[in-house]
Every structure is written in structure tokens, then in C-alpha cells.
Amino acid sequence: MAKSIDVSDLDIFYGDFKAVEGVSMTIPARSVTALIGPSGCGKSTFLRSLNRMHEVIPGARVRGKIVIDGQDLYGDDVDPVEVRRQVGMVFQRPNPFPTMSIYENVLAGSRLNAKRIPKAKADEIVEKSLRAANLWTEVRHRLGKPGAGLSGGQQQRLCIARAIAVEPQVLLMDEPCSALDPISTSAIEDLIHDLRSDYTIVIVTHNMQQAARVSEDTAFFNLAGAGMPGRLVEMNPTRKIFSNPEESATEAYISGRFG
Amino acid sequence: MANTKSPATHRTAGSNSQEPSVPGSTSTARPTRSNTLPLRHPRLPRWAGWLVAGVAAAASAIVTLSLGWGLVGWGILAIVLFGIALPVWSLLVENRRAAKDRLVSTLVWVAFALAVLPLVSLLATVVENGLHVINAQFLTYSMRNVIGEGGGVYHAIIGTLLITVAAAVISVPIGIMTAICLVEYGARHKVARAITFLVDVMTGIPSIVAGLFAYALFALVFGPGVRLGIGGAVALSLLMIPIVVRSCEEMLKLVPDELREASYALGVPKWRTIVKVVLPTAMAGIITGVMLAVARVIGETAPLLIIAGSTDSVNTNLFGERMMTLPVFIYYSYTQPGVPAEFGQARAWGAALVLIVIVLALNLLARLLGRVLSPKTAR
């Protein structure tokens, strides 16, 4: 089910400003790829371009190709809404819908699109997604309560359950643990480990130990200088990046000499 | 950091402490400077404020009685004496900052009282003059065939409610959709800024101008001399639309962008995101804004004088003939009460009280709805 992503020569612009330049990489299917790099190097911008979320900002555009399952996401007649149904996203700060209960939040992907699902099937989807997100046992007795009433870590797991309830091919995670405490963080990392067998996961993280723990491949982004576009410096299996990286810039970043 | 003063600069307790010289202060002897942080200063006792107030009131009473001033003069003099005496006493015992604090607190409280006083006085006057007029007959009879005593405001209440509801039906959809257009679709375009500017200008339209516009519009279609309830509704909606647009715009802007992004990331199209995520999240604020806009226009007299007209009978048809409304009723009852005058004027006060009660009820309803509909955070 989960697919790999081929990126060729991608440039991302905000208006006239080139934010990311010349990225080419292959993100393997059914595995976790981490994107690391200093602040402002374009890794979040690149991540958002994978499901066309950067288009929410007026003036944002892209040159190059991103191909999933043989189809270019930026092809002429491709609908961004359909792209986002196949490529889901979890954000840095948990954002459950405040007007909906936990049950409705998990089903939001279908409900908001007015897809009619019979109640029995809906219950099944909710239970399956919450179990997959390791949240079922904690909330099974209060599915009718508002989604915003959970703790931070639970809210983030709810958002993950919501994202996987629509069964996307790829799951993008933009620093999902940076707003959480260490225990919630480790719960989410265990969750990522469990989800790996069913989804292609791309995770942006500031925390290098987390990248080392969680991912199979790591891509290091960097800025050539202030005001310059971000570039992909090196992409390799995680073990290699963290023990003997090919580029010196990677080595400098990993060992904490900058960033 | 540890205190690094050397023993040579240590001052004796005697030379540095200050015996309290002002009666009533509760300072202890000042500790020697080299050993402790200067965290404490002398303070006035808790009852200092009351004492000064009492003394000011008494002193003012003496002056007032001897000079023959009334209650207002006494009040003003007492406040002035209080406002001078307490800060000065504070300056002598405490420090400059505490004195400034007391002075400004006094000024703020006086300003608050000045602001609230007219409102209280208004309510008291209306209640005093109008309460005795209100009874079951007053609320259920119109003025048809009534001369002198008797009659009621039923026709005016019905007219006000019908016209205001019609105005809301016209302005709320227009207002909400304009706000959505401004916030969700036009956020950076020049057109949006132009529209916002024009809406701001519209908030300043004099109500009589809105009434004249509605009259001219209907006179084009129906000929001069037209009087229609729906005309009044159109005039009122001209006044309501800018208020609804502004408050809806603010409420929509308050919905955090991350909710919209969460919805887009699930593959939900933009219009569905607005209808099913943004609007429900902002609904409490929108309803409150609409109710407040209604409460604001419900008492507009000038446009209704021109276009809705005046009548003595009940008229429930917005599209046929004149319709009486509470503000217009008050105007005619008070200025053309007939003979004997006291009945007409009493009815005017009664109608004023009814109108104020309706506005109060709308405001309370707005708050209640706001609390009931707001996104819940309870566990």
C-alpha cells in the first residue's frame, strides 16, 4: 500500500525568493526518513511541498517534479485536494478541532468531506485508528468528550489517529514531538516505529537523537549562507550519517559545531 | 550574589534607623543597610482609606452646610478632599510610588463613577416614570380607537420585532459572507482593503440618511408617500451590515490558522473547511456580534419615522401599509400626546421601559448563547 517518493530537481519559491534549491532524492516506501538541518534551511518547506501544503501561502510555487506511484504531484491536471488525501500530515502543535468530540475528530477526514459511512463501519474505523495511535485504551470511555480536553501528548496522538484514519500512502510529520514532554515524545516514537510497516513516513526533527532513534534514512539540509536557498547536502542510511558521513558539513552539524 | 560590603562601611543601627514620626504608620525600625536587601518600606494602616474618606466627608459636610451647597456640591468637595489628603498622607509615610499609586487609583475610580452615573441615572429615571404604566393591558392592546387614557403598545412591539427580524434576515447573510470573503479569500488583495475601508465608512452613516435612502428606493418603485415595514427593515439593515461585517471579520480572524491547515492536510477543500471548521469554531462570537448589532439598531428612530410611518393599529404585514415601532411610538406619544397630555407622556415612558428591557434581554441572550456555543475545553 505505502509508496515511495521520487523527487527530481525541486526548487521551491515564495514569490521571488528561492527558499529551497535543486533537491533530488528518493524516499523509500514503508520506512521512516528523517530530515535534519539548522533552522531556516528549508526542511519544513520541503516537507510541506510533498503534499502541496505550501500552496496555502499565497505566492508559493514549485519547479521540478515529485512523483508518487508514477504520477507527478505537480502535473497539470492534478488536484491538490486529492494529493492531500493521499499524503497526510501531522503538525508541530497538536490541533484537534475544538468543536468536535474525540470520535468526530478521528472521523474528520471523512465527515468534513461529507462521505456517508454507516455507523458500524465508522465505529470500526475509529477503534482501529485509535488503537494504531496507542490512544484507544485511554479514551475508549470518553469518545464523546471534546477533543481539546486531552493532554498535549494525547492530542498529538489524536491528530495522528485522525491522519491515519483516511489511510494515506504517506505520512508527513513536521517536528511532531517538539511541543511535548519526554514521556509523550517516547510514546510517539514508539508509535512511529509501529506505523512504519504500513506507511511511508517522513519526519522533520530538530532533535538529532530522535532522528537516530527513529529513522532508517536521514537527509541533511543546509543553507549555503544567510539569504541563500537551502540545499540537500547528503542523504544516506541513518547509521552512516551518524557514524561516518560523506560531507564535512554534515559531520560538522552532527558533532554540534554549528546549527 | 553575596553581599560584598566590607566591615569598614558597616553603619551602626542608631545612625541609620528612622523613628516613625507620623502617627498611624506601622513601620519597624529600619534594618542596617549593609546586611539586608531594601525590600520593606513603611506602610499606611489598612483602614487609612476609610479614615480619610470619613474625615473628608465630615469636613465637606461642614463647609456645605455653612455655605448652603446641595448634595452634589458636598459630593464633589468630599471627593476632592479625599483625592488630595490620601496621596499626601501616603507621600509622607510611604514612598513616592505608593503615593502616585493612590492618586491614580482615586482618579480611575472617579472616572469610572462618572461614566456609570449617567447610565444608572437613566435607568432609574425610566423605571421611575414608566414602571407604573406597565400592565397586562399596556402590553396586549394597541392604540386603536383610544383617546386619552388606556390603550397599549402591542402594535409597536409587534412592529419592532417584525422589522428588526427582517433587518437581521437581510443583513446577517450579507454580513457573514462579506466577512468570509474578506478574511478567507481576499486577505492580501487591494480589493479587500477597499471593501474594509468602505465598510468602516458605512458604520458612520447617519441613521436618518439610511432612512432617506430606503425611502427614495421604495418611492422609485411604489411612488412617493410610500410607507412600508419592509422599507424600515432595509434602512435598519444598512446600519446593521457594517457592524455584522466588522465583528464577524474579527471572529474569523481569531480562528487559528493551524485549524485550517489541519483541515487542508486531511484533503478537505477550502470551502468545506470554511463551512465545517472555521464557521463552527467562530460561531459563538458571530452570534454574539449579530445580537449586539440587533440591539444597536432596534432603537433607531429617524429611519423608521420616514419609511415605516406611524399607525394606531396592529399591522403584521411587512409589505402592506404603515407599521408602528417602539421608538416612533415614543416620539409621537411624547410630542403629540393629545389632551389630556399626561396619558400620552406616561405611555411614552412605558414604551421606553419596554424598549430598554428588550435591549437588555437581547444582550443577555447574546452572552448566554456565546457561552453555550463556544468550543468546549472541559475534560
Interface residues (C-beta under 8 A of the other chain):
Chain A: N51 M53 V56 P58 V81 E82 V83 R84 R85 Q86 G88 M89 F91 R93 N95 P96 F97 P98 T99 A108 G109 R111 L112 N113 A114 K145 P146 A148 G149 L150 C159 R162 A163 V166
Chain B: A187 R188 P256 E258 L259 R260 E261 A262 S263 Y264 A265 L266 G267 V268 P269 R272 T273 K276 V277 P280 T281 M283 P375 K376 T377 A378 R379
